[in-house]
Amino acid sequence: RKQERGFLDMAQAETRRWHETLRAAETSPRLPMNPAAPVAALGARMPADAVVVADSGHHTGLVARHMRLGPEHDFGVSGLLASMGCAIPYAVAAGCAWPGRPIIGVIGDGGLAMQLGEFATAVAMKLPLKLLVLRNGTLGQIKWEQILFLGNPEHGCEVPVIDFAKAAEAMGGHGFTVEDPAKLGAVLDAALAVEGPVIIQAIVDPNEPLLPAVVSEAYAKHLKQALGEGTKDATAIEAALEREPSRSMMG
């Protein structure tokens, strides 16, 4: 056994710093709500034997960062992280494979708009599904790909406003809405206590970025170009970039 602990101590210190950085995003009181807050709060409350499913989009990275999965959890996500609308079909499949196990889902408003009708299947099957939708009115992953990969201002990423909580109720399920992080705990506790399928609609900040761990020179150039050429809410995006946790990994 090696006695030199320099690397181990450094790695543990960096891990603690990273978790503290994530915790700051998860507990932020600001409005519009940081999307990390509802993801983390739901993760902290989900049953130890839950099946967790995530759709494809900006929120997929949030689930990876802010939901702590345990040894009894099962997790489903698109293999190439690109199939929008997969979360509810995955949830239905989980209900067939493991009858009675609680199912926790996280999806964006774009993905849910594509597969909203499938929630009626979950209602018909009486699945114990609790589906968190992050409603920010934009296709977040596409927006940031346009900005970082191409240097283009955001274009065509708006998602029509849908009240998913009311849609859930119209299909025979239950719906909850939360905008204030101070009310997250109470809303999630109430939603998790309900039997049957539930949609929890969280209204979150549309300009919260999710950067790669290393921002290349090309990405930085494209970002500056896109913000300078008319990207919507450029000032708000610049402010959000200063808060983005991955900045702490860029040295």
KETOR-757699 format. One record per residue: residue number from 1; x, y, z of N, C-alpha, C in turn. Coordinates in pm, whole numbers. Each point is the difference from the previous one (the first is absolute). Layout:
N
SITE  num     n_x     n_y     n_z    ca_x    ca_y    ca_z     c_x     c_y     c_z
SITE  NUM       X       Y       Z       X       Y       Z       X       Y       Z
...
***
This chain:
251
SITE  num     n_x     n_y     n_z    ca_x    ca_y    ca_z     c_x     c_y     c_z
SITE    1      84    -120       0     -84     120       0      87     125       0
SITE    2     -28      92     -93      79     122      -9     -34      95     115
SITE    3     104      63      52     -20      95     109     -16     143     -51
SITE    4      45      26    -122     -12     134     -57    -147      31     -29
SITE    5     -51     105      62    -142      33     -12     -24     131     -76
SITE    6     105      53     -62     -14     130     -64    -109       5    -106
SITE    7       1     -98     -91    -101      -1    -106    -139     -25      56
SITE    8     -11     -95      94    -130     -31      59     -57     121      72
SITE    9      85      67      79     -47     118      73     -47     109     -96
SITE   10      76      19    -109     -38     102     -99    -134     -36     -65
SITE   11     -15    -128     -39    -124     -42     -65    -120      15      92
SITE   12      17     -36     127    -110      14      95     -35     146      24
SITE   13     102      86       5     -25     143      21     -73      60    -120
SITE   14      39     -40    -122     -67      49    -120    -144     -49      -7
SITE   15     -21    -125      42    -136     -54       1     -88      76      97
SITE   16      55      29     118     -78      78      98     -31     138     -55
SITE   17      97      63     -66     -22     134     -57    -108      -5    -109
SITE   18       5    -105     -82    -100     -16    -106    -139     -17      59
SITE   19     -13     -83     103    -130     -21      63     -51     129      64
SITE   20      89      79      57     -40     128      58     -49      95    -109
SITE   21      66      -3    -115     -42      84    -112    -139     -41     -50
SITE   22     -21    -130     -11    -131     -49     -42    -107      37     102
SITE   23      35     -11     126     -95      31     107     -44     146      -8
SITE   24      91      90     -38     -36     141     -13    -106      19    -108
SITE   25      11     -73    -110    -101       8    -106    -132     -60      46
SITE   26       8    -111      73    -120     -72      44     -81      79     102
SITE   27      66      85      76     -67      73     108     -17     148     -30
SITE   28      26      40    -124     -12     141     -36    -145      48      19
SITE   29     -19     116      66    -136      51      22     -50      90    -113
SITE   30      82      24    -100     -35     102     -99    -114     -46     -92
SITE   31     -62      99     -61    -104     -20    -101      45      65    -130
SITE   32     -26     -58    -117     -62    -131     -18      83    -111      64
SITE   33     -66    -108      34      63    -108      75     110     -69     -80
SITE   34     110     -28      68     107     -79     -60     -52    -142     -24
SITE   35      12     -55    -121     -54    -134     -25      65    -109      83
SITE   36     117      26      55      63     -99      88     -81     -22     127
SITE   37     -71     103      44     -71      -8     128    -108    -108       0
SITE   38     -95      -1     -96    -102    -106       5      56    -139     -27
SITE   39     102     -10     -84      59    -132     -28      62     -57     128
SITE   40      77      82      70      64     -47     123    -102     -29     109
SITE   41    -101      87      11    -101     -19     105     -80    -127     -23
SITE   42     -32     -30    -126     -71    -124     -29      89    -120      26
SITE   43     126      10     -40      93    -109      24      18     -32     147
SITE   44      -2     104      83      17     -21     144    -121     -68      62
SITE   45    -115       7     -68    -125     -55      55     -43    -131     -64
SITE   46      62     -40    -109     -50    -118     -71      27    -127      81
SITE   47     -89     -97     -11      17    -126      73     130     -71     -37
SITE   48      52     -76      94     129     -67     -20      -6    -106    -109
SITE   49    -121     -50     -32     -13    -104    -102     -62      53    -129
SITE   50       3     131     -21     -65      59    -117      74     -37    -128
SITE   51     -79      -8    -108      56      -4    -135       5     144     -49
SITE   52     116      47     -40      19     139     -41      19       4    -151
SITE   53     -77      84     -68      13      15    -145      21     147     -33
SITE   54      85      25     -97      27     137     -43     -20      11    -149
SITE   55     -56     111     -43     -14      27    -142     133      52     -53
SITE   56       0      44    -126     122      52     -62     -10     151     -14
SITE   57     103      69      47       1     145      -7      89      59     107
SITE   58     -17     129      19      76      74     100      -9     -65     138
SITE   59    -118     -49      33     -25     -56     132      72    -133      24
SITE   60      44     -68    -106      69    -128      18     128      21      80
SITE   61      72     106     -32     120      33      77     -33      39     142
SITE   62    -114      65      20     -40      38     136     -29    -123      84
SITE   63     -63    -101     -59     -25    -125      73     133     -65      37
SITE   64      94      -2     -95     131     -61      27      73      72     112
SITE   65     -14     130       6      70      78     101     -69       0     136
SITE   66    -131      10      -2     -70      38     123     -88    -108      60
SITE   67     -16    -115     -65     -74    -111      60     100    -106      44
SITE   68       1     -32     128      92    -102      53     -71    -135      -1
SITE   69      39     -86     -91     -63    -131     -11      66     -99      96
SITE   70     -83     -85      60      49    -100      94       7    -138     -62
SITE   71      48     -98      75      20    -135     -54    -129     -71     -41
SITE   72    -114      41      56    -127     -66     -32     -76      70    -113
SITE   73      51     112     -47     -65      71    -110      34     -67    -133
SITE   74     -94       8     -95      27     -31    -140     -17     129     -78
SITE   75      81      18    -105       3     128     -71      -7     -25    -150
SITE   76     -89      74     -67     -15     -11    -145      17     135     -67
SITE   77      80       4    -106      23     123     -76      37     -40    -142
SITE   78     -25      86     -97      35     -28    -139     150     -25     -13
SITE   79      36    -108     -69     140     -38      -8      91     105     -60
SITE   80     -47      75     -98      79     105     -63     -46     139      43
SITE   81     -86       7     102     -42     127      60     -66      93    -101
SITE   82     -72     -56     -97     -54      85    -105    -145     -30     -37
SITE   83     -64     -98      60    -137     -37     -37    -100      73      89
SITE   84     -51     112     -48     -97      76      79    -131     -77       9
SITE   85     -65      12     115    -130     -63      19       6    -142      50
SITE   86     117     -47      41      13    -141      39     -40     -26     145
SITE   87      -9     103      83     -17     -23     144    -131     -71      34
SITE   88    -112      43     -58    -126     -65      36      -7    -143     -54
SITE   89      41     -27    -125       7    -141     -41      90     -85      90
SITE   90     113      56      43      85     -73      94     -74     -26     131
SITE   91     -76     100      45     -75     -16     125    -107    -108     -14
SITE   92     -69      -2    -114    -101    -104     -24      66    -137      -3
SITE   93     115     -10     -67      73    -127      -4      43     -44     139
SITE   94      43      96      82      39     -33     137    -118     -52      80
SITE   95    -118      60     -24    -120     -47      69     -38    -141     -39
SITE   96      28     -37    -126     -28    -137     -45     103     -98      56
SITE   97     126      43       4     108     -89      43       2     -21     151
SITE   98     -31     107      74       6      -6     147    -130      53      59
SITE   99    -108     -75      -9    -130      48      51      10      42     146
SITE  100     -54     117      28      -5      48     137     117      84      43
SITE  101     112      -6     -71     114      82      40     -26     146     -34
SITE  102      37      93      89     -17     142     -31      88      40    -118
SITE  103     -53      90     -82      71      46    -119      15     151       8
SITE  104     123      47     -13      31     142       3      52      39    -138
SITE  105     -59     104     -60      44      44    -131      34     148      -1
SITE  106      97      37     -84      35     140     -20       2      26    -150
SITE  107     -66     107     -42     -17      29    -142      -6     151     -18
SITE  108      33      47    -120     -15     141     -33    -135      26     -64
SITE  109     -34     129     -13    -130      31     -60      -3     -34    -148
SITE  110     114       4     -68       3     -40    -140     -29    -148     -18
SITE  111      65     -83      79     -21    -144      -9    -140     -41      42
SITE  112     -53      65     104    -134     -35      46    -106      44    -100
SITE  113      24     114     -67     -94      44    -103      -8    -103    -113
SITE  114     111     -69     -27       2    -101    -107     -75    -126      38
SITE  115       0     -37     129     -55    -129      42    -107      14     108
SITE  116     -63     116       8     -95      25     109    -114    -101       1
SITE  117     -47     -40    -117    -112     -94      -6      30    -132      67
SITE  118     127     -38       7      36    -127      61     -21       1     151
SITE  119     -15     120      59     -32       7     143    -135     -66      26
SITE  120     -90       4     -99    -130     -67      15      18    -151      15
SITE  121     104     -55     -62      29    -143      18      40     -28     144
SITE  122      84      88      55      40     -15     141    -121       7      92
SITE  123     -96      87     -33    -123      10      80     -82    -127     -13
SITE  124     -15     -49    -123     -79    -122     -22      60    -119      72
SITE  125     134      -3       9      68    -111      67      15      22     151
SITE  126     -44     119      47      10      35     142     145     -13      50
SITE  127      93      49     -80     141     -10      37      34      96     113
SITE  128      87     -39      91      45      89     107     109      95     -52
SITE  129     -34      76    -103      95      87     -68      -8     142      54
SITE  130     113      54      39      11     141      38      96      63    -100
SITE  131     -55      82     -89      75      56    -112      26     149      22
SITE  132     126      37      14      40     140      14      29      57    -137
SITE  133     -72     106     -39      28      67    -126      60     137      31
SITE  134     116      27     -57      64     130      14     -51      89    -112
SITE  135     -86      94      35     -62      86    -101      76     131      -8
SITE  136      78      13    -107      76     124     -19     -29      66    -134
SITE  137     -90     -58     -78     -41      62    -125     103      -5    -111
SITE  138     100     -88      13     102      -6    -103      57    -141     -12
SITE  139      47     -33    -119      75    -125     -20     143      28      44
SITE  140      27     -21     128     125      47      59     125     -60     -62
SITE  141      -1    -130     -24     120     -62     -55      28      51    -141
SITE  142    -105      14     -81      17      50    -137      48     145       3
SITE  143     -56      78      90      40     140      15     150      10      25
SITE  144      51     -81      94     141      10      34      89     -64    -105
SITE  145     -50     -96     -74      77     -54    -113      15     105    -109
SITE  146    -106      75     -26       8     107     -99     105     103      41
SITE  147       0      35     128      90     104      50     144     -49       4
SITE  148      24    -115      63     137     -48      24      62     -68    -122
SITE  149     -78     -83     -69      56     -76    -112      15      84    -126
SITE  150     -97      91     -22      -7      71    -127      27     149      10
SITE  151     -14      57     120      17     143      14    -118      79     -52
SITE  152    -115     -66     -11    -120      65     -52     -89      49     113
SITE  153     -68     112     -19    -102      39      98    -109    -106       6
SITE  154     -62     -13     115    -111     -95      16    -106      24    -106
SITE  155     -49    -107     -61    -103      14    -103     -91    -122       2
SITE  156    -130      24       6     -98    -108     -13      -7     -94     117
SITE  157      42      44     117       4     -90     117    -116      21      97
SITE  158     -88      95     -30    -110      27      92     -98    -117       4
SITE  159     -47     -31     120    -101    -104      21    -130      68      41
SITE  160    -112     -29     -66    -128      62      39     -32     -26     146
SITE  161     -62      98      63     -36     -13     142    -116     -98      14
SITE  162      22    -107      73    -103    -100      29      -9     -15     151
SITE  163    -119       2      54     -17     -27     143      -9    -151      18
SITE  164     113     -61      26       6    -146       8     -74     -55     122
SITE  165     -10      80     105     -74     -45     118    -148     -15     -34
SITE  166     -55      97     -72    -140     -10     -41     -20    -113    -101
SITE  167      99     -19     -88     -10    -110     -96      -4    -135      71
SITE  168      81     -14     106       0    -124      77    -138     -26      60
SITE  169     -60     104      55    -132     -15      61    -105     -31    -106
SITE  170      13      60    -118     -96     -27    -108       4    -145     -45
SITE  171     115     -66      19      14    -140     -40     -27     -97     114
SITE  172     -44      54     115     -34     -86     112     110     -19     102
SITE  173     111      70     -19     109      -6      98      -6     118      95
SITE  174     113      31      60       9     111      94     109      95     -46
SITE  175     -20     129      24      98     100     -41      33      98     110
SITE  176     128      35       8      49      98      96      91      98     -73
SITE  177       4     124      48      87     101     -58      78      69     111
SITE  178     129      27     -27      82      73      97      91      96     -75
SITE  179       7     123      48      87     102     -57     103      49     100
SITE  180     -32      -8     127      84      56     107      79    -112      66
SITE  181     134       9       2      78    -107      66     -33     -16     147
SITE  182     -51     105      63     -36     -11     142    -119     -93      21
SITE  183     -78     -24    -106    -118     -86      11      23    -140     -59
SITE  184     121     -24     -47      29    -127     -66     -30    -120      89
SITE  185      50       4     123     -15    -114      89    -145     -37      23
SITE  186     -83      99      28    -141     -26      29     -72     -55    -123
SITE  187      29      56    -118     -66     -46    -122      42    -143     -34
SITE  188     129     -29      10      48    -135     -32     -53    -102     100
SITE  189      -4      36     127     -54     -93     100    -146     -33     -30
SITE  190     -77     103     -38    -141     -23     -33     -14     -86    -124
SITE  191      83      25    -101      -8     -78    -124      38    -146      22
SITE  192     102     -23      80      45    -138      25     -99     -78      86
SITE  193     -83      72      74     -98     -67      86    -124     -46     -76
SITE  194     -17      50    -123    -117     -34     -81      21    -135     -68
SITE  195    -105     -81      -4       8    -127     -73     -23      25    -149
SITE  196      66     -79     -82     -21      10    -143      91     102     -66
SITE  197     -17      18    -132      89      87     -77     -17     148      36
SITE  198     112      68       8       4     142      36      99      72     -91
SITE  199     -36     119     -44      96      90     -65      26     116      94
SITE  200     128      22      29      44     113      82      66      99     -94
SITE  201     -63     113     -18      47     101     -95      82     105      74
SITE  202     130       6     -29      88      98      63      35     108    -102
SITE  203     -32     125      33      31     112     -88     142      45      32
SITE  204      91     -14     -97     142      23      27      61     100     -98
SITE  205     120      43      34      74     101     -77      36     -53    -139
SITE  206     -42      68    -107      32     -48    -135     143      27     -42
SITE  207      72      81      78     136      40     -40     109     -68      81
SITE  208     -38     -97      82     101     -72      80      78     -94     -92
SITE  209     132      18     -11      78     -84     -92      40    -132      64
SITE  210      45     -91     -82      62    -124      47     120     -23     -90
SITE  211     115      50      43     120      -4     -83      70    -135      10
SITE  212      76     -35    -105      88    -117      14     107      28     104
SITE  213      59    -107      52     100      16     106     118      83     -46
SITE  214      36      -9    -127     109      80     -56     -56      78    -118
SITE  215      10     132       8     -47      85    -109     119      29     -90
SITE  216      -4     -52    -121     112      15     -93      10     144     -48
SITE  217     112      31     -63      20     133     -56    -107      31    -105
SITE  218     -35    -102     -79    -103      20    -102    -136      29      63
SITE  219     -34     -73     107    -127      23      69      -5     142      56
SITE  220     110      44      61       4     134      58     -17     106    -109
SITE  221      64     -22    -114     -14      93    -113    -143       3     -50
SITE  222     -61    -117     -15    -138      -7     -48     -96      66      97
SITE  223      23     -20     129     -86      59     103       2     152     -11
SITE  224     120      57      -9      13     146     -11     -67      49    -127
SITE  225      18     -73    -109     -59      38    -128    -152      -2       7
SITE  226     -56    -107      56    -146     -13       5     -63     107      87
SITE  227      62      28     115     -55     101      89       8     139     -61
SITE  228     101      22     -84      17     131     -61     -83      22    -125
SITE  229     -62    -106     -50     -73      10    -126    -151     -13      15
SITE  230     -50      23     121    -145       9      15     -68    -113      71
SITE  231      75     -84      73     -66    -105      78     -96      62     101
SITE  232    -120     -53       6    -102      49      93      50     -10     144
SITE  233     -28     103      79      35       2     143     150     -15      22
SITE  234      81      62     -85     146     -15      10      52      45     136
SITE  235     -53     109      53      48      49     130     -31    -100     111
SITE  236    -120     -57      -2     -37    -100     101      85    -126     -15
SITE  237      32     -37    -123      85    -117     -23     139      24      55
SITE  238      55     118     -23     133      32      52       3      -7     153
SITE  239    -106      49      63      -8      -8     147      -9    -144      46
SITE  240     -76     -81     -73     -14    -141      37     132     -75     -18
SITE  241      77      37    -102     128     -66     -23      95      19     117
SITE  242     -10     113      66      86      24     116     -34     -92     116
SITE  243    -122     -54       1     -42     -89     109      18    -147     -35
SITE  244      27     -30    -127      -4    -139     -46     106     -85      69
SITE  245     -38    -114      60      96     -80      77     121     -46     -77
SITE  246     -10     -27    -129     115     -52     -74     114     100      -7
SITE  247     -28     128      23     108      97       0     104     -36     106
SITE  248     -45     -68     105      92     -38     107      93    -112     -43
SITE  249     -28     -62    -116      83    -111     -47      95      45    -111
SITE  250      -1     129     -32      76      48    -114     136      55      40
SITE  251      39     -23     127     133      43      44       6     148      24
***
